Amino acid sequence: MKRMDLDTAKAQTKEVYQRQAGVWDTQRPRSLYERPWLDRFLDGLPECARLLDLGCGAGEPLAHYFLSKGHDLVGVDYSQAMIDLANARFPSAEWLVQDMRMLHLEGDFDGVYSWDGSFHLTRDEQRALIPALAAHIRPGGAMMMTVGTGDGEVTGTVGGETVYHASLSPDEYRALLSLAGFDKIIFTPEDKNCAGRSILLATGRRD
């Protein structure tokens, strides 16, 4: 793919989500096919864990699931339109309009997850994000992200408009998470039971 096309996609991704928030929300599956991974993420965390949903969108269905389990949740998205939808649905949670490249977070979390969120960052931005997030995760905590199957950049679409995606290699993700203090790191590429998502789960963060 041409560099120009990738740069254009990256530059417009934020505004695409702002414009297409309603479309994205309408089309977002609610079947909770993600549940097995959500439960694995929660395994070992406190009963009333403090969670960070990074790239939370409109709060359905993942944030809703965690809130229904009694967890305390902070949702972050750079689209005001998405946050407005999430806040209207779940006012008990804390919803913040922030760019994950410039986070201002208060306190620490038992778990941090970014489902179809952090892969909109460039590879260098992801390299910076992982240790920054890990610094906010309590001992024994977890981090989960959806990523690509290998190092590279591609484009996708939201509401018919082009958005940017990037991924590091699985080995580089493992190395970054290991350096960030996680004891166990699992990478499952294109899980057929999870709509083909490639999932990275790191658990047991050391003190």
C-alpha positions in Angstrom: 0.0 0.0 0.0 1.3 3.5 -0.8 2.7 5.5 2.0 0.5 8.4 1.0 -2.6 6.3 1.4 -1.6 5.2 4.9 -0.7 8.7 6.0 -4.1 10.0 4.8 -5.9 7.2 6.6 -4.0 7.9 9.8 -4.7 11.6 9.7 -8.4 11.1 9.3 -9.1 8.2 11.6 -10.1 10.3 14.6 -12.6 12.4 12.6 -14.0 9.3 10.9 -15.0 7.9 14.3 -16.5 11.2 15.3 -18.5 11.4 12.1 -19.5 7.7 12.1 -20.1 7.2 15.8 -23.8 6.5 15.2 -23.2 4.1 12.3 -20.4 2.3 14.2 -22.7 1.9 17.3 -25.6 0.6 15.2 -23.4 -2.0 13.4 -21.4 -3.1 16.5 -22.3 -6.7 17.3 -23.9 -7.2 20.7 -23.7 -11.0 20.8 -20.7 -10.8 23.1 -18.6 -13.3 21.2 -15.7 -11.8 23.1 -16.9 -13.2 26.4 -14.4 -16.1 26.8 -11.5 -13.6 26.5 -13.2 -11.1 28.8 -13.5 -13.8 31.4 -9.9 -14.8 31.0 -8.9 -11.2 31.4 -10.8 -11.0 34.7 -9.4 -14.3 36.0 -7.2 -13.4 39.0 -8.4 -9.8 39.3 -10.3 -8.6 42.4 -14.1 -9.1 42.5 -14.6 -5.3 42.2 -11.7 -4.5 40.0 -10.9 -1.0 38.6 -10.7 -1.3 34.9 -9.5 1.0 32.1 -11.3 0.6 28.7 -9.0 2.3 26.2 -10.8 3.2 23.0 -14.1 2.4 24.7 -16.4 3.5 21.8 -20.0 3.8 22.9 -19.7 1.3 25.8 -21.5 -1.6 24.2 -21.0 -4.5 24.7 -17.7 -4.8 26.5 -17.9 -2.0 29.1 -21.5 -3.0 29.7 -20.4 -6.6 30.5 -17.8 -5.5 33.0 -20.1 -3.0 34.7 -22.8 -5.7 35.0 -20.2 -7.8 36.9 -19.8 -5.0 39.4 -16.4 -3.7 38.3 -15.4 0.0 38.4 -14.7 1.2 34.9 -13.1 4.3 33.3 -13.7 4.5 29.6 -11.4 6.6 27.3 -12.1 7.5 23.7 -11.0 10.4 21.5 -14.4 10.8 19.9 -16.7 13.1 21.9 -19.7 11.5 20.0 -18.7 8.0 21.3 -18.3 9.2 24.8 -21.7 11.0 24.8 -23.3 7.7 23.8 -21.5 5.7 26.5 -22.2 8.3 29.2 -25.9 8.4 28.3 -26.1 4.6 28.7 -23.9 4.0 31.7 -23.7 7.2 33.8 -22.2 5.2 36.8 -18.9 4.8 34.9 -16.4 7.5 34.3 -16.1 8.5 30.6 -13.2 10.6 29.4 -12.5 12.3 26.1 -8.7 11.7 25.7 -6.3 10.6 23.0 -4.5 7.5 24.1 -1.2 9.0 22.9 -1.6 11.7 25.5 -3.3 10.1 28.5 -3.9 11.9 31.8 -5.0 9.2 34.2 -5.7 9.4 37.9 -4.8 6.4 40.0 -4.0 2.8 39.1 -6.0 0.0 37.6 -6.3 -3.7 38.2 -6.7 -4.3 34.4 -6.4 -2.3 31.2 -7.9 -3.4 27.9 -8.1 -2.0 24.4 -10.4 -3.9 22.1 -10.1 -2.7 18.5 -8.6 0.5 19.8 -4.8 0.7 20.2 -4.2 -0.8 16.8 -5.2 2.5 15.3 -1.8 3.9 16.6 1.4 3.7 14.7 3.9 1.1 15.7 6.1 3.7 17.4 3.1 5.0 19.3 2.2 1.5 20.4 5.8 1.0 21.6 5.4 4.0 23.8 1.9 3.2 25.0 2.5 -0.3 26.4 5.0 0.8 29.1 3.0 3.9 29.9 -0.1 1.8 30.5 1.8 -0.8 32.5 2.9 1.9 34.9 -0.8 2.3 35.8 -1.4 -1.4 36.4 -1.3 -2.7 40.0 0.7 -5.8 41.0 -1.1 -8.9 39.8 -2.9 -6.9 37.1 -3.6 -7.6 33.5 -3.5 -6.0 30.1 -5.4 -7.2 27.0 -5.4 -5.9 23.4 -6.5 -6.9 20.0 -3.6 -6.6 17.5 -2.5 -7.8 14.1 -0.9 -11.1 13.2 2.5 -9.5 12.2 4.4 -6.3 11.9 2.8 -3.9 9.4 0.3 -1.2 8.5 -3.0 -1.6 6.7 -6.3 0.3 6.3 -9.9 -0.6 7.2 -13.2 1.1 6.9 -15.8 2.5 9.3 -19.1 3.6 7.8 -17.5 3.4 4.4 -14.6 5.7 5.4 -11.0 4.6 5.6 -9.2 4.2 8.9 -5.6 3.3 9.8 -4.4 0.1 11.5 -0.9 -1.0 12.6 0.7 -3.9 14.5 4.0 -4.9 15.9 5.2 -8.5 15.5 4.0 -11.0 18.2 7.6 -11.3 19.4 8.0 -7.6 19.9 4.7 -7.4 21.8 5.9 -10.2 24.0 9.3 -8.5 24.6 7.6 -5.1 25.5 5.1 -6.8 27.9 7.8 -8.8 29.5 9.9 -5.7 30.1 6.8 -4.0 31.5 6.7 -6.7 34.2 4.1 -9.3 33.1 4.8 -12.9 34.0 2.5 -14.6 31.5 1.9 -13.5 28.0 -0.5 -15.2 25.6 -1.0 -14.4 21.9 -3.7 -16.1 19.9 -3.8 -15.2 16.2 -7.1 -15.0 14.4 -9.2 -16.8 17.0 -12.0 -18.4 15.0 -14.2 -18.4 18.1 -13.8 -14.6 18.5 -14.6 -13.3 15.0 -11.1 -13.8 13.8 -9.6 -11.3 16.3 -5.9 -11.7 17.3 -5.7 -11.3 21.0 -2.8 -10.4 23.3 -3.3 -11.1 27.0 -0.6 -10.3 29.6 -1.2 -11.2 33.3 0.5 -11.3 36.6 2.2 -8.0 36.6 5.1 -7.9 39.1 5.4 -5.2 41.7 
